[in-house]
Amino acid sequence: MAYKVAIVGATGNVGREMLSVLADRRFPADEVIPLASRRSIGREVSFGDKTLKCRDLETFDFKGIDFCLMSAGSAVSKEWSPRIGATGCVVIDNSSCWRYDQDVPLVVPEVNADALRGFSKKNIVANPNCSTAQMVVALKPLHDAATIERVIVSTYQSVSGAGKDAMDELWHQTKGKYVPGQDVEPKKFPKQIAFNCIPHIDVFMEDGYTKEEWKMLAETKKILDPKIKVTATCVRVPVFVGHSEAVNLELAKPLSADEAREILRSAPGIMVVDKREAGGYVTPVEAAGEYSTFVSRIREDATVENGLSMWIVSDNLLKGAALNTVQIAETLINQRLVKAA
């Protein structure tokens, strides 16, 4: 049975990755339609060994389309996702627009695939924030084994999470023209990103946390367990692709580092690389282009009862966005919740 898939925002970083993931995973589609704004009509994008031309979102008829993979930002999703869903097409949205709507499932298939059964209320499924997605993949099996009570996470997030302009800014600031001590005028970021770290992602909230940090709290509770306490510090670093996270856990039950390592090794979507030697861990460079979420530096924290610390790395354009979106569509098919129109 073959499906028809539309991709909104096909010319962006994540949209292009969606096309690549669909082709690579041989998603059962007999037609894939890239959609974009009017200024991008006719632009070519790659899908496997094919070249597709973008069509106009404004004039496209979604009747008969099975899935719409939405990656065009919250404003576009707020306007278009309900209209597309009303045609019978299932929208899987990569923006933050619908993540906190009680009638919209927020899903990471390895963690809470059962939540998809509620998608038909609005015909919309939300994809979580990139930093949340990779973290909960690693937390789920440990939570099942020993019940996580508190999470302290510090993120080291690549510039690709802020879009193409952010990647361009890092490139221009580092391509040989930078001299230490000279002034660099930032555009996309509030401060220079090259050779720097910026502890500020998204807007500041009244309590002093940023919206990105709040997202990790709210989304972890919705996806994994509302009882889990979460505190986050989210930092933008001069890396092009790949988010890293230093995660500290407080568990309800004892769990040794060796036990945690074995649990994670057998969990879906995870690859454990944890040798206690130089280079025996994964960095964003190795994670870029990979589907797995990598876990390293697993160790016991003696400063708290039942404490564990670990290092989590993943390609934010894949598991944090495009891959998870396609996995949601695959899960809807495998659960027989969506049949080809």
N, C-alpha and C positions, 0 to 999 in steps of 0.2 A: 504494500500500500504506500503510495507516494504522496507527499505533502507539498503545499505551496507556501513559500516563506518569503516575507518582505522584511527588509532591513532598513529602518529609518535612521539616518545619520551614517550612511554607508561610506562616506568619504573621510570620516574622522578616524582617529587612532583605534578606538574600540570597534567601530563599524567594520573597518578593514580586517581586524582580528576575527570578528564574527564570521566573515566570509571565509577566512582561512581555516577556522576551526570547523565550520560546516563541511568544507571540502575534505579536510584531513580526516575527520571522523566518519566520512561517508554518510552524512545525515540523509535519511530517506526522502529527499526532495526531488520532484521532477521539474520544479521551477523555483528559481531564486531571483527576487526582484530588488535591486538596490534603489532606495529612495533618498532624496535629499531636498534641500531648499531650491527655489527657482534659479538661483545664481549658479547652482552646480548641475543643472540639467545637462545631460550629455557627457559629463565627466566619466571617464572609464575607471573601473575598479576590477581587480582580479578575483576570480572564483575558480580555484583549481587551475586547470589549463585553459580556462575560458576567460574572455574579457567581456564584462557587462557594462552597459551604459546606464547611468543614473536617470531615474524618472522623477517626476514632480510629485511630492507628497500632497500638495494642495488639490491636485486633480485626480489622484489615483483612487480607483474603486476597490475597496477591500473585500467586497463580496466574493466568496469563493476562496479567499486566502485563509490558510489554517493558522499560521503563526506570524506575528509581527514582532521582530526583535528591535526594541526601541533604544536608541542610544543617541539622543539629540538634546539632552538636557531637560531639566524640570519644567521649564516654561512650555516647551513643545509637548512634553508628555501630559501635562495638566490639561492642555487643550485637546490633544488628539487621542490619547489612550482610551478615554470613555467612548468617544465617537467610533473608534476602530473596534473596540470590544462589543459595541452594540450591533455590529454587523455579523457577529458570530466568530470573528477572528480572535484568537487568544494573544494578548499582548504580554510580552515579557520585558519589563522595563528596567533599564540600567540606571536610571536617575534616582534621586532621593524622594521624588514626588509622592510615591504611594507606599513607601516602606512602613509608615506608621499608621496607615489606615487599617482599622480592625477588620474590614471586609476584604483585605488584600493579603494573601499569604506572602511572607518574606522567607525565601527558601535558599538553602544550600543543600543539594540533594543528598550528600553523604551524612547530613546532620538531621534534617527534619523533612524528608520527602513526604511524609504523611500529611503535612500541612497543605499540600497541593489539592487535596480534596475539597477545599473551600474556594477554589479559584473562580468558580462559575458565578459567584455573586456579582462580580464586575467584569469577568473575563480578563482580569489583569493579575499577573504575578510579578512581585517585586524582587529585583536582584539586590543583595545587600551591598553596603559600602565595601570597597576593596580591602581595606585593612581589617574589617570585621570578618569577611568571608574566609580568609586564610586562617585566622585565629580560631574560629569556631570549629573548623575541620580538625584541628589538633586538640581542641578542648573536649570535644564530644566523647571520644573513647575514654578519656581520663575521668570525665564527669560520670559516665556510666559505671566506672569501676570504683570510684572513691568519693564522689559528690564534691564538686568544686564549690566552695563557699565565697571566695574572694579572688578577684583577678586584678593584678597591677601590671599594666602594659605600657611600655614606651616604644613608640614606632619610629622607624627611620624610612620615610616614604619617598619614593623616587618622583622626579618631576613629571613623568608621563601621566601620573595621576591627576595632574592639573591641565593636561591637554597639550596639543602640538605647540602652541605659543610658548608654553613653559619649557618644553624641550628645546625649542629654538633659542630661548633666552640663555639657558645653560650652555648651549653650544657656542653661541656668540661670545659669551663671557670667558670661555675656556679655550678657544681655538688658537691661542698663541698671542693674543693682543693684550692679555691681562698682565699687569705689572703690580707686584705687591705694593700697597700704599696708595695706588691711584684710585680716583673716584670712578665707580661703575654705576651708571644710572639704571636702576631696576625698573621694569615695566610691569611684568606679570606678578612679580613677588614684591613684598614690602621692603626687602633688603636684598643685597647681592646674594645670589645663590651659589655662584662658583666658589669653591674652596671654603664653603660656609655651611652652617646649619641654622635653620629658621624654626623656632618652636612655635609655629603659628600656621595652622591650616584651617581654612574657612573663617567665619567671623567669630568675634568674641561674644560670649554670653554674659549675663549679669553676674553669675557666680564666679567668673574668671576663667572658666573652661572655654575652649573653642567649640564650635559646632561639630567639627570632626571628632573631637573627644567625646562629646555627648552622643554622637551617632554610634560609636563603639559600645557605649553603655546601653543605650536603648535597644540596639539591634541584637546584641548578645542576649539580653533578657528575652526578647521576642522569639528569637530563633532557638535558644538553648534552654533557658530556665529563668523565669522572672525573679527567682530568689537569689540569684548570683549577684554579688556586689562587684562592681567594676569601676576602676579609676584608670584614666588614660592620660598620657602626655604624647601628643602627636607632633612629630618633627619632620620638616622637609629637608632632604639631604641632596647633595649634588651627584645623584645617580640617575641615569636615564630610565632604566626599567628595572623593576623589582623592589618590593617592599620587604623590609625586615622588621622584626618585632622581638624585643626582650620581654619575656612574660614570666611573671612570678605568680604562683598559685598557692592558696591556702585550701587544704582539703579537709573534709569531715573525717576521713579515715586514713590510716597510714598507707603510704604507697612509696616504695623505694624507687630510686632512679632506675635500677635494673628492671623492676616490674613495669614501670612506666614505659621504658624503652621497648620492651617486648609487646606491650599493649599497642603502642603506636605503630610498631612494625607490621602488625596484622590488620591495621585499620585502613579503610578505603581512602584513596586519594593522598596518602601520606608516604613519604620516603624518609627513613631515618638515616642520617649520616652523622655519626657521633663517635669519632675517634679522639681520644684525649691526647692529641699530638698536634704539632704545627700543621695547619691545613686540613685537619680532620673535621671540618664543618663546612657548611654551604654558605656562600655569599650571593648577593644579587646577580653577579656576573654569571655564575653557574646556573642560577634559577631561571634566567631570562630564556624564554622560548620553551620552557618545560611545563607540562601539565600538573606535575605533582606539587604538593606543599611539602617543603623540606623542614625537618626538625633536627636540630643539633644542640650541643651543649646542655644536655639533660643532666640535672644534678639536684641533690637535696639541699634545701635551705634550712640550716640549723637554727636560724634566728626566730622561726615561728614553728608552732606545732603543725606537723604534716605539711611542710612546705616543699614546693618543687619550683625550680627555675628552668627555663629553656629558651632557645633561640629559634624563631620561625621565619622562614623566607619563602616567598612565592612571587611568580610573575603577576603583577597587579593587572596587566592588560588581559591576562588569561583567566586564572582562577578568580581574580578579583573583578572580572567583568565578562569578557566574551565567552570563555570556556564555561563558566557557571551558568550563563544564559542559555547556551546550547544544551548543557546537561539538564536544565530544567525542562526544556522542550522534549528531550529524549525521555525523561522520566514520565512526563505526561503521556507520552505515547506508550511506554512500557507498562504503565498502570492502566492503560486503556481508558484514559480520561478524555483523550482527544482523538477523534477519528477523522481521516481525510475527508474534506468536503466533496 
